[in-house]
Amino acid sequence: MGKLTRVLARSLWVAVVFFGCMCVVWALGFSAVSGRLILSLWFAVKASAVATLAGSACHFIQLLCFEYRWLWYRGLDARIPRHPGEEILASELAFQVGEIYVRDGGLYLTTNQLVYVPTRRRWHTTVVPVDKNLLCSVAPMDLRAFFRGGIRPRLRVQRGGEEHLFIVWRPKWWARILRERSTQAPRAQVD
């Protein structure tokens, strides 16, 4: 699948899900205020269409920029700390989730490590060695953490008492690949 096809397919899926969710939310809100069900549904569809177009356009532009490494994603690959002979095996647009922040950037799996490179240089690059001490799972949805990515499952990476949460497109795939890679790697000392 080509880069542009992947971007279009993902953007379309996000638009459909966002439109459906927004229709329900707007319909319930308008119905509670006006008491008229048909008028509320009509307003909900109109409001959801506008919100979906704006949100999907932003998401499409962000995905396109990451896939082709344009604008603020240009140069992310060069900022990955690599050893000689180390290759990039997978990369994806990702958001690192903290207690009070969500940072955008790229998540990279290399031959020996998982690297999160933020778009802004003043933020720290996160490097997690992939070895037998690495624990990977999918953090379930948590609506209490709505503004920290809790409305969807997130990739949870733990090693040596540190935990990192990432919002990625395919958290189950990333967790499976990281578990497979960590079982193949030799055991390292935990710092």
VEXPAKOL-350099 format. One line per 2 residues: number of its first residue (from 1); their letters; for each residue x, y, z of N, C-alpha, C. Coordinates in pm, whole numbers, plus 50000, padded with zeros to 5 digits. Example, Ala and Ser with C-alpha at 12.3 -4.5 7.8 and 13.67 -1.06 7.14 Angstrom:
2
1) as) 51319,49431,50780,51230,49550,50780,51320,49670,50780; 51285,49775,50708,51367,49894,50714,51290,50003,50787 $
END
This chain:
191
1) mg) 50086,49882,50000,50000,50000,50000,50090,50124,50000; 50064,50215,49909,50143,50336,49897,50117,50433,50011 $
3) kl) 50206,50530,50025,50193,50628,50132,50063,50708,50121; 50034,50756,50001,49914,50839,49984,49787,50758,50007 $
5) tr) 49785,50633,49962,49668,50546,49984,49648,50523,50133; 49758,50500,50206,49750,50478,50350,49697,50602,50422 $
7) vl) 49744,50718,50381,49698,50844,50440,49550,50865,50413; 49507,50842,50289,49366,50860,50254,49276,50763,50328 $
9) ar) 49317,50636,50336,49235,50536,50405,49221,50569,50553; 49330,50608,50615,49325,50641,50758,49243,50766,50783 $
11) sl) 49257,50866,50697,49180,50990,50713,49031,50965,50695; 48995,50880,50599,48855,50848,50577,48796,50775,50697 $
13) wv) 48872,50680,50754,48825,50606,50870,48804,50701,50988; 48898,50791,51011,48886,50887,51120,48765,50977,51098 $
15) av) 48742,51019,50974,48628,51105,50944,48496,51035,50973; 48484,50909,50934,48360,50834,50956,48333,50817,51105 $
17) vf) 48434,50777,51180,48416,50758,51325,48385,50890,51393; 48457,50994,51358,48436,51125,51419,48296,51177,51388 $
19) fg) 48251,51161,51262,48119,51206,51222,48011,51133,51302; 48023,51001,51314,47924,50925,51390,47918,50966,51536 $
21) cm) 48034,50980,51598,48037,51020,51739,47981,51160,51759; 48019,51251,51671,47971,51389,51685,47821,51399,51662 $
23) cv) 47766,51318,51570,47621,51319,51548,47546,51282,51675; 47593,51179,51741,47527,51135,51866,47536,51244,51972 $
25) vw) 47655,51301,51988,47674,51404,52091,47588,51527,52062; 47594,51577,51939,47517,51695,51904,47367,51667,51914 $
27) al) 47321,51549,51868,47178,51518,51873,47127,51515,52016; 47204,51454,52105,47164,51451,52246,47161,51592,52305 $
29) gf) 47262,51671,52272,47266,51808,52324,47153,51894,52273; 47131,51893,52143,47022,51974,52087,46886,51925,52133 $
31) sa) 46870,51793,52145,46742,51738,52190,46712,51780,52334; 46815,51781,52417,46795,51822,52557,46757,51969,52567 $
33) vs) 46812,52051,52480,46785,52194,52485,46650,52229,52422; 46624,52173,52302,46503,52213,52229,46382,52124,52255 $
35) gr) 46405,51999,52283,46293,51907,52302,46234,51856,52173; 46289,51896,52059,46239,51850,51929,46339,51754,51868 $
37) li) 46300,51632,51850,46392,51528,51806,46435,51546,51660; 46343,51569,51568,46376,51580,51426,46466,51701,51400 $
39) ls) 46430,51815,51459,46512,51935,51442,46651,51913,51503; 46657,51844,51615,46785,51815,51679,46872,51727,51591 $
41) lw) 46813,51627,51528,46889,51540,51438,46942,51618,51318; 46860,51707,51263,46903,51787,51149,47021,51878,51188 $
43) fa) 47011,51945,51302,47122,52028,51350,47245,51943,51379; 47225,51824,51433,47338,51737,51467,47415,51696,51342 $
45) vk) 47343,51661,51237,47410,51621,51113,47486,51740,51052; 47425,51856,51052,47492,51975,50997,47617,52012,51079 $
47) as) 47603,52017,51211,47717,52053,51297,47827,51948,51288; 47790,51822,51282,47890,51715,51273,47963,51719,51140 $
49) av) 47893,51752,51034,47958,51761,50903,48064,51870,50903; 48034,51985,50959,48131,52095,50965,48251,52056,51052 $
51) at) 48223,51999,51169,48332,51959,51259,48417,51849,51197; 48353,51755,51127,48426,51646,51065,48515,51695,50952 $
53) la) 48466,51786,50871,48548,51840,50762,48672,51910,50817; 48654,51991,50918,48768,52063,50975,48866,51966,51042 $
55) gs) 48816,51876,51125,48903,51781,51195,48973,51686,51100; 48901,51637,51000,48961,51544,50904,49065,51612,50817 $
57) ac) 49042,51735,50780,49140,51809,50701,49271,51827,50779; 49259,51861,50907,49379,51876,50992,49452,51743,51005 $
59) hf) 49378,51635,51028,49439,51502,51044,49505,51459,50913; 49439,51482,50800,49495,51446,50670,49626,51520,50645 $
61) iq) 49628,51649,50673,49750,51729,50653,49863,51679,50744; 49829,51648,50868,49930,51598,50961,49987,51464,50915 $
63) ll) 49901,51373,50873,49948,51243,50824,50033,51258,50697; 49988,51343,50607,50060,51364,50482,50199,51422,50511 $
65) cf) 50206,51518,50600,50335,51578,50636,50428,51476,50700; 50373,51386,50784,50459,51285,50847,50507,51182,50745 $
67) ey) 50417,51132,50662,50454,51029,50565,50561,51077,50468; 50551,51201,50424,50647,51256,50328,50755,51341,50394 $
69) rw) 50752,51351,50527,50849,51426,50608,50858,51571,50562; 50742,51634,50554,50734,51775,50518,50721,51860,50643 $
71) lw) 50745,51988,50629,50726,52091,50731,50788,52051,50863; 50710,52044,50972,50766,52022,51105,50813,51879,51127 $
73) yr) 50784,51785,51034,50833,51647,51047,50962,51625,50967; 51007,51727,50896,51130,51714,50819,51248,51703,50915 $
75) gl) 51332,51607,50891,51451,51591,50973,51434,51506,51097; 51316,51450,51121,51299,51365,51239,51386,51240,51230 $
77) da) 51394,51179,51112,51473,51057,51095,51620,51080,51129; 51670,51197,51098,51811,51228,51124,51840,51247,51273 $
79) ri) 51737,51273,51352,51757,51297,51497,51749,51169,51580; 51737,51054,51516,51732,50927,51588,51875,50888,51626 $
81) pr) 51902,50869,51757,52037,50825,51795,52057,50678,51757; 52141,50654,51656,52162,50517,51607,52307,50476,51617 $
83) hp) 52326,50348,51638,52460,50290,51635,52491,50250,51492; 52619,50232,51456,52653,50190,51319,52584,50058,51283 $
85) ge) 52524,50056,51166,52457,49935,51119,52313,49919,51166; 52266,50009,51249,52129,50000,51301,52032,50056,51197 $
87) ei) 51924,49984,51173,51827,50022,51071,51693,50058,51134; 51617,50141,51063,51480,50173,51105,51389,50065,51048 $
89) la) 51317,49994,51135,51229,49886,51093,51085,49932,51073; 51041,50028,51154,50903,50079,51144,50899,50222,51196 $
91) se) 50808,50300,51141,50789,50437,51190,50642,50474,51175; 50598,50561,51265,50459,50603,51261,50442,50736,51333 $
93) la) 50345,50814,51286,50306,50936,51354,50257,50897,51494; 50306,50966,51596,50270,50929,51733,50264,51053,51821 $
95) fq) 50196,51037,51933,50187,51140,52034,50230,51078,52166; 50324,51141,52234,50365,51093,52365,50275,51158,52470 $
97) vg) 50224,51076,52560,50128,51122,52659,50197,51129,52795; 50188,51244,52859,50240,51262,52994,50129,51303,53088 $
99) ei) 50165,51340,53208,50064,51381,53306,49992,51509,53265; 50066,51604,53209,50004,51732,53175,50029,51773,53030 $
101) yv) 50070,51679,52944,50100,51715,52806,50072,51599,52711; 50055,51634,52585,50052,51540,52473,50140,51603,52367 $
103) rd) 50249,51535,52331,50346,51590,52236,50342,51511,52106; 50345,51581,51993,50344,51511,51865,50486,51487,51816 $
105) gg) 50500,51382,51738,50630,51346,51683,50620,51215,51609; 50731,51144,51604,50737,51015,51535,50787,50906,51627 $
107) ly) 50728,50789,51615,50772,50671,51691,50845,50580,51594; 50967,50541,51629,51051,50462,51542,51097,50336,51614 $
109) lt) 51091,50225,51544,51148,50101,51594,51271,50074,51510; 51386,50071,51575,51510,50038,51506,51548,49895,51542 $
111) tn) 51661,49852,51497,51707,49717,51523,51720,49690,51673; 51763,49789,51752,51791,49767,51894,51710,49853,51991 $
113) ql) 51631,49948,51942,51565,50039,52034,51435,50095,51978; 51352,50143,52070,51231,50215,52035,51260,50361,52064 $
115) vy) 51238,50447,51965,51274,50589,51979,51152,50674,51947; 51122,50767,52037,51020,50868,52010,51092,51001,51990 $
117) vp) 51074,51060,51872,51138,51187,51840,51029,51293,51831; 51027,51390,51922,50925,51496,51916,50955,51596,51804 $
119) tr) 50853,51667,51762,50872,51763,51654,50953,51884,51698; 50941,51921,51824,51017,52037,51873,51146,51991,51939 $
121) rr) 51252,52056,51905,51383,52015,51956,51399,52039,52106; 51321,52129,52163,51336,52157,52307,51278,52045,52392 $
123) wh) 51196,51958,52333,51145,51841,52404,51246,51729,52391; 51248,51642,52489,51348,51536,52492,51306,51416,52406 $
125) tt) 51406,51360,52339,51386,51236,52264,51384,51121,52365; 51288,51030,52350,51275,50915,52440,51334,50793,52371 $
127) vv) 51431,50730,52435,51496,50611,52381,51476,50497,52480; 51418,50388,52432,51395,50271,52516,51460,50151,52447 $
129) pv) 51563,50091,52509,51625,49973,52448,51526,49858,52440; 51530,49786,52329,51442,49671,52310,51520,49547,52352 $
131) dk) 51488,49497,52471,51551,49375,52523,51448,49299,52606; 51490,49195,52674,51397,49111,52749,51335,49181,52869 $
133) nl) 51388,49295,52911,51332,49372,53022,51218,49464,52979; 51189,49468,52851,51086,49556,52797,50949,49490,52809 $
135) lc) 50855,49562,52867,50717,49516,52878,50629,49606,52792; 50553,49545,52704,50466,49622,52614,50323,49572,52627 $
137) sv) 50230,49666,52630,50089,49631,52635,50008,49745,52576; 49879,49724,52572,49788,49828,52523,49710,49880,52644 $
139) ap) 49727,50009,52672,49652,50071,52782,49507,50088,52736; 49412,50043,52815,49272,50053,52773,49223,50198,52774 $
141) md) 49106,50217,52714,49046,50351,52714,49017,50392,52858; 49037,50519,52887,49012,50573,53019,48952,50712,53000 $
143) lr) 48821,50720,53009,48754,50847,52983,48783,50953,53088; 48839,50914,53202,48880,51013,53301,49002,51090,53254 $
145) af) 49078,51031,53162,49197,51097,53106,49167,51141,52963; 49056,51209,52945,49009,51248,52812,49111,51331,52735 $
147) fr) 49174,51427,52800,49268,51515,52733,49409,51458,52728; 49427,51337,52776,49557,51269,52768,49546,51144,52681 $
149) gg) 49455,51147,52585,49443,51036,52491,49362,50921,52541; 49288,50939,52650,49213,50829,52710,49091,50785,52632 $
151) ir) 49056,50857,52526,48938,50818,52450,48968,50705,52353; 49094,50660,52350,49130,50546,52266,49240,50466,52333 $
153) pr) 49258,50341,52294,49369,50262,52350,49503,50323,52312; 49600,50312,52403,49734,50367,52380,49839,50258,52400 $
155) lr) 49953,50276,52337,50065,50184,52353,50135,50216,52484; 50149,50115,52570,50219,50132,52698,50352,50055,52690 $
157) vq) 50461,50127,52714,50594,50067,52712,50656,50089,52849; 50698,49978,52913,50758,49986,53046,50894,49917,53045 $
159) rg) 50989,49981,53111,51123,49923,53126,51192,49990,53243; 51239,49909,53335,51317,49961,53447,51244,50063,53533 $
161) ge) 51117,50044,53558,51042,50136,53642,50988,50257,53569; 51024,50277,53445,50972,50388,53366,50856,50340,53279 $
163) eh) 50757,50427,53265,50643,50395,53179,50624,50508,53078; 50600,50469,52954,50575,50565,52846,50446,50526,52777 $
165) lf) 50361,50625,52753,50236,50603,52680,50243,50677,52547; 50202,50609,52441,50203,50668,52308,50068,50646,52242 $
167) iv) 50017,50751,52179,49898,50738,52097,49947,50709,51956; 49917,50590,51908,49956,50548,51773,49834,50491,51703 $
169) wr) 49844,50478,51575,49733,50429,51495,49701,50283,51526; 49804,50200,51540,49784,50057,51563,49856,50015,51691 $
171) pk) 49800,50045,51808,49872,50011,51932,49890,49860,51952; 49792,49779,51910,49806,49633,51925,49919,49580,51838 $
173) ww) 49931,49631,51717,50038,49589,51628,50174,49625,51686; 50187,49749,51735,50313,49792,51795,50348,49707,51917 $
175) ar) 50250,49679,52003,50277,49597,52122,50321,49456,52082; 50257,49399,51982,50294,49264,51936,50435,49263,51878 $
177) il) 50466,49359,51792,50599,49366,51731,50707,49387,51837; 50681,49475,51932,50780,49501,52038,50799,49377,52126 $
179) re) 50691,49305,52156,50706,49181,52234,50789,49078,52157; 50763,49066,52028,50840,48971,51947,50987,49010,51943 $
181) rs) 51015,49138,51922,51154,49183,51916,51224,49168,52051; 51150,49194,52159,51213,49186,52292,51243,49042,52331 $
183) tq) 51168,48945,52284,51199,48803,52316,51319,48755,52236; 51348,48816,52123,51463,48779,52043,51592,48844,52091 $
185) ap) 51578,48955,52163,51697,49032,52207,51759,48967,52331; 51891,48981,52347,51955,48932,52470,51918,49017,52590 $
187) ra) 51916,48956,52709,51880,49029,52831,51989,49130,52867; 51945,49251,52894,52039,49358,52931,52017,49395,53076 $
189) qv) 52113,49462,53134,52101,49509,53271,52008,49630,53276; 51917,49632,53372,51827,49745,53389,51900,49854,53463 $
191) d) 51895,49975,53409,51966,50088,53473,51895,50132,53598 $
END
